[in-house]
Amino acid sequence: MIGDKLLITEYHRKSAAVIFKILQEKLKDLETPVVVTVAGESGCGKSETAAVLAELCADAGNNALILQQDDYFVYPPKTNHNKRLENINRVGPQEVKLDTIEKNIADIKKGDTAVITKPLVIFDDDRITEETVAVDEITVVIVEGTYTTILKNADLKAFINRDYRQTKKSRLARSRDSATAFLEKVLSIEHEIISEHKKLADIIIPPPENENAV
């Protein structure tokens, strides 16, 4: 998503290292690109961890592509927020085109196409466009986002185990919106939903020992 910013800390580097160690085993018998998901609640460090994981892959000679769930929302960010204000029951996986993510993953794993076309969110313009991405030399696909644990085409699923109450400082540091009672309600709904997804994960990343340091 264009307009996003990352604040990478030692916690994110350690989290990525844990995932990469297990990913290396998957890469030994590589036949098709390996798909890794990085999921968790808002502010837990999904984007940062995915970025570091991509760096580790590159250092080991593997080309990684990051797919962000934020690009696959049905509506762009500000419009989606207004839709939630109209009906908070909209919050959940149904806000995301998970089927489009699955198709992009499937096309990459087939290996018979040099490019894919995917959505791209322009945050400041509150619009969704498209971009064409080269995938012919990709060996690792990292899909990061709140609900990515439920994707069916993933080979390795990581879940960052920090809830929205623990990540408030991180969210405020990175967020484009101030904390509000409505936002906290949205996050509590997401918490209830993805708490059930955690059991589907192959890797559970624990919270940092010092939450205030993240």
DAGI-V263939 format. One line per field, one symbol per residue. psi: psi as a letter, one per 30 degrees, with the letter a starting at -180 (. if undefined). burial: + if it has 9 or more other C-alpha atoms within 8 Angstrom, else -. A space follows every 50 residues. Layout:
# DAGI-V263939
psi->???
burial->???
This chain:
# DAGI-V263939
psi->kkflkkikleeeeeeeeeeeeeeeeefehkelkkkkkjlllkgfgeeeee eeeeeeeefggkkkkkkkeffgkelleeeeeeeeeejfffkafffkieee eeeeeeeefeggkfllkllkkjeefhlkallkkkgfgkfkkjjklegffg kfgkfkkkkjiklfefgeeeeeeflfklkleeeeeeeeeeeeeffffeff kfkjjlllejeff.
burial->+----------++-+++-++--+--+------++++++++++++++++++ ++++-+++---++++++++-+++-++--++--++---+-+++--++++-- ++-++++++-+-+-+++++++++--+++------++-++++++++++++- +--+-+++++++++--++++++-+---------+-++++++-++--++-- +-+++-----+--+
